[in-house]
């Protein structure tokens, strides 16, 4: 028969088990922290990717509209301008307008705002107007005021698209 452990042996055994348990708890906390960090990183990356998808969708639709033979050039321009707000990060607060050859095309709720991005619409290297996106309320700081660098690039592409519409058969 095994002799009964002494009180000291039991205390040492319990102390070892406590140390092992504390070590396992520490490992679990580190794994949870890593998991939380990974989860947060995935959510942040998903937000970024969703923004790029909105921008690409806007560009795709703008190209489709610019080529639509069933629409007059003024209709194409107006519909392209209407696409812009939902492509921006804070789409619920965004509005847009274009002014080309003295004619203005604006989204329903457009108001001029200090928080705006503007790009020149050119036809054969000659300026014919501009396209502008604004935020109607304060938004968190980003690359250019409240706007992302990618939103600037989006506006440049849309300005080029509007230039193509004007070049092919647009208003004068």
C-alpha positions in Angstrom: 0.0 0.0 0.0 1.1 3.5 -0.7 1.7 5.5 2.4 -0.5 8.4 3.0 1.0 11.7 1.8 2.1 14.0 4.5 0.6 17.4 5.1 3.7 19.0 3.6 3.5 16.9 0.5 -0.1 17.8 0.0 0.6 21.5 0.4 3.5 21.2 -2.2 1.2 19.3 -4.6 -1.6 21.9 -4.2 1.0 24.7 -4.7 2.2 23.0 -8.0 -1.4 22.6 -9.2 -2.1 26.3 -8.4 1.0 27.4 -10.3 -0.1 25.2 -13.3 -3.6 26.6 -13.1 -2.3 30.2 -13.0 0.0 29.5 -15.9 -3.0 28.1 -17.9 -5.1 31.1 -17.0 -2.3 33.4 -18.2 -2.1 31.4 -21.5 -5.8 31.6 -21.9 -5.8 35.4 -21.3 -3.0 35.8 -23.9 -4.9 33.7 -26.4 -8.1 35.7 -25.8 -6.1 39.0 -26.2 -4.7 37.6 -29.5 -8.1 36.5 -30.6 -9.6 39.9 -29.7 -6.8 41.6 -31.6 -7.4 39.4 -34.6 -11.1 39.9 -34.4 -10.7 43.7 -34.3 -8.2 43.6 -37.1 -10.6 41.6 -39.3 -13.4 44.0 -38.5 -11.2 47.0 -39.5 -10.1 45.3 -42.7 -13.7 44.4 -43.6 -14.7 48.1 -43.1 -11.9 49.2 -45.4 -12.8 46.6 -48.0 -16.5 47.6 -47.9 -15.4 51.2 -48.6 -13.4 50.1 -51.7 -16.4 48.0 -52.9 -18.7 51.1 -52.6 -16.2 53.2 -54.6 -15.7 50.6 -57.3 -19.5 50.1 -57.6 -19.9 53.8 -58.1 -17.2 53.8 -60.8 -18.8 50.8 -62.5 -22.2 52.4 -62.5 -20.9 55.7 -63.7 -19.2 54.0 -66.7 -22.4 52.2 -67.5 -24.4 55.4 -67.3 -21.9 57.3 -69.4 -22.4 54.7 -72.2 -26.2 54.5 -72.0 -27.5 55.5 -75.4 -31.1 55.8 -74.0 -30.2 58.8 -71.9 -29.5 62.3 -72.9 -26.1 63.7 -71.8 -27.7 65.8 -69.1 -29.5 62.8 -67.7 -26.2 60.8 -67.7 -24.5 63.6 -65.8 -27.3 64.0 -63.3 -27.5 60.3 -62.6 -23.7 60.0 -62.2 -23.8 62.9 -59.6 -26.6 61.0 -57.8 -24.3 58.0 -57.4 -21.6 59.8 -55.5 -23.0 60.2 -51.9 -23.5 56.5 -51.3 -19.9 55.8 -52.4 -18.5 58.0 -49.6 -17.5 56.7 -46.1 -20.2 58.7 -44.3 -22.8 58.3 -47.1 -25.8 59.4 -44.9 -24.1 62.8 -44.5 -22.9 63.2 -48.1 -24.2 65.1 -51.0 -22.8 66.1 -54.4 -23.1 68.4 -57.3 -21.5 69.1 -60.7 -21.4 72.3 -62.6 -20.6 71.9 -66.3 -20.8 74.6 -68.9 -22.8 76.8 -66.4 -25.4 74.1 -65.8 -25.7 72.7 -62.3 -26.6 69.1 -61.4 -27.1 68.3 -57.7 -28.3 65.6 -55.4 -31.6 66.2 -53.7 -30.2 67.5 -50.3 -27.1 69.3 -51.7 -25.8 72.2 -49.6 -22.4 73.8 -49.9 -20.2 73.0 -46.9 -16.7 73.7 -45.7 -16.2 69.9 -45.7 -15.9 69.4 -49.4 -13.8 67.9 -52.2 -13.8 69.3 -55.6 -12.3 68.2 -58.9 -12.2 69.9 -62.3 -14.2 68.3 -65.2 -12.0 68.6 -68.3 -12.9 68.0 -71.9 -9.8 67.7 -74.2 -7.6 69.3 -71.5 -9.9 72.3 -71.3 -11.8 72.9 -68.0 -15.5 72.8 -68.4 -16.7 72.7 -64.8 -16.3 70.7 -61.6 -17.7 67.9 -59.5 -18.0 68.3 -55.8 -18.8 66.1 -52.8 -19.7 67.6 -49.4 -20.5 66.4 -45.9 -23.5 68.1 -44.4 -22.2 67.6 -40.8 -18.9 67.3 -39.0 -17.3 63.9 -39.5 -14.1 62.4 -38.0 -10.8 63.4 -39.4 -9.3 61.3 -42.2 -6.7 61.8 -44.9 -8.1 65.1 -46.2 -10.3 66.7 -43.6 -13.1 64.2 -43.2 -12.4 62.6 -46.6 -10.3 59.5 -47.4 -7.5 59.5 -49.9 -9.5 57.0 -51.9 -12.5 59.3 -52.0 -10.3 62.0 -53.7 -9.3 59.4 -56.3 -12.9 58.4 -56.8 -13.9 62.0 -57.4 -11.1 62.3 -60.0 -12.3 59.3 -61.8 -15.9 60.6 -61.8 -14.6 64.0 -63.1 -12.9 62.1 -65.9 -16.1 60.2 -66.6 -18.2 63.4 -66.7 -15.6 64.8 -69.1 -16.0 61.8 -71.4 -19.8 62.3 -71.4 -19.3 66.0 -72.3 -16.7 65.2 -75.0 -18.8 62.6 -76.8 -22.1 64.5 -76.9 -22.5 66.6 -73.8 -23.9 70.0 -73.0 -22.2 73.2 -74.2 
